[in-house]
Amino acid sequence: MSTSLKIPPESQNTVSGNEETVGRGLFRVESLSSLRWIAAGGIGSLVLALCLYAETPPKKTEPSVSRSTSRGALTSDLLGSWPTFRGPGANGHAVQADPPLGWRLEDNRNVLWKAVVPKPGMSSPVIWGNRLFLTGADDVDRQVYCFDTDTGELLWQHSVESIPGSPDIDGLPNVLDMTGLAAPTATTNGRVVAAIFATGDLVGLSMEGKRIWARNLGIPSNPYGHASSLMSHGNLLFVQYDQEENSKLLAYDIASGDLAWQVERDVISWSSPLLIENNGRTELILSNCSSVDSYDPKTGKLLWHSNCLSGEVAPSAAYADGIVFVANEYSTTSAIDVGGHDSAPAILWQWEEVLPNAASPVANEDYLFLPSPYGIVTNLDAKSGTVIWEHEFDRGFYSSPILVNDRVYIIDLSGTMQVFKAADEFVLLATSELGEQTYATPAFVVDRIYIRGLSHLFCIGAKNPQQPLPEGK
C-alpha cells in the first residue's frame, strides 16, 4: 500500500499557509486493491421482506401511562456531547463540530490515541463530557465499557449478568456474525448510561459504572438479532422493540428503570428512533417494515402515520426543514412533509433507485445523501427528489454518514473515511484509512472524531506527525 499526502492546486488557497496546517490539507490514500465490495447480505437485505407492504396503521389503542418525566428536547447541553446513535436527536448532524479532514496512521498524523475494545460489537460510541461508552459481547458475557476521551484509558467495564430471565449460554438467540449480541448503541443523559443487548437485557448504570437497575425484556423474536439503538430524552429512555410478534415501543424513567408508558405495535424493524423538534412540537419518529410513525415522547400518543416503506428496514429516518426522509433497499426513498400539525403528512416525492440497506440517510435544507452497500452515494434535492449527483466509491457503507457544517463524513466497510462537500457538485475533500473494518458510526464532538473499528477504538484530532501514538489497554 502506498500512502501520500496530496493537496491539489485548486485546493491550495484553502490550506492557510502550508500542508502541515493540521486538519486543512487533503489526505488521500491510494490502495493497491480496487476490488469492489458487493453486499450480498446484511441486515435489511439478506432475504426477501418478512413484512409485506401494509395499508393498516399500527394499533391505535391508548398507551398505558404510569408516569412521564420528560422535559425539553435537544437542549444546548447536548452540543458538546454525543448522547446517542448518530448524535443529538439521532439525526446525523454534528452541531458546532470542527474535526480534522483526515488522518494518516503511518506517522500518527491526527491520531490522538488507539485503544483495544475487549469484546466485539457493532454498536457505536456515545459520549458525555470526557467519558465514552461502548458495548461488547460474546457467548460468555455482555459488557458496557467506559473510556477516557482524552487518553483512551479504559476507566471501567460492567458485566451485564444476574438479571432474572436472561438466557444462559445454551439459550442465547441466533444472530448473524455481522450483527452479534451487541449491535444496539447505548445512550446517556449525563447521569445514567443505558445499554441493551440482543438477549433482551436492558441495564441502567451510573457514570461510574455502578448498576442502578436492570431487567430482561424477553429474547426478541428476530431472525438476525436485535439492532435498534436506544434513545434518551430528558428523564426518559426509549426502546424500539420491534420484532415478529409482541412488538412494543417502551418508555422508562431512565433514573429508576420504572416504566413510564408503552405502546403495542405489530411491525418488525432494525432501525432506531429519531427525535425532532417540529414547529414547537417534539416528536419521536420510528421506521418499520411498512410505515413511519410519529409519537409524543411524553405520553406515547400516535401523532401521525405514513405507509411508505416495505422490506426489512434497518436504516433510520432523517429530518430537515419540516421533512422526514426514509429509505430502504427494495422499497423507496420517501420525503414526508410533516410541517403542518393540523393535517395528515403528505408524501412530497419518492425515488426508487440505489438505496441503503443498513446505513441511514442524512439531510439538510437542500440535500439528501443516500449511502448504499454497493459504494454508491446519491445526492438528491431535498425538496424535489431530483438527482443532483451520484458517486461510486470502491467499498460499500454500513456506517451512517454524518453532516459536519458543509461536509459529509462517511466511513466504508474497509475502514476508509471519505469526506466530501455537501454541494451541487461532488468534491472529494479527503480520504483516510483506519486499518481495520468498520461497521459502527463515528461520534463527532468539538474537534475530534471517535471511531470504533472491528477491534479498536480510535480518537482522531489535531496532532502533529511523528508524535508517539498512545495505545490504551
Summary of the structure (lengths in Angstrom):
residues: 473
radius of gyration: 21.0
end to end distance: 27.7
largest distance: 63.4
contacts: 1711
relative contact order: 0.18
helix: 4%
strand: 38%
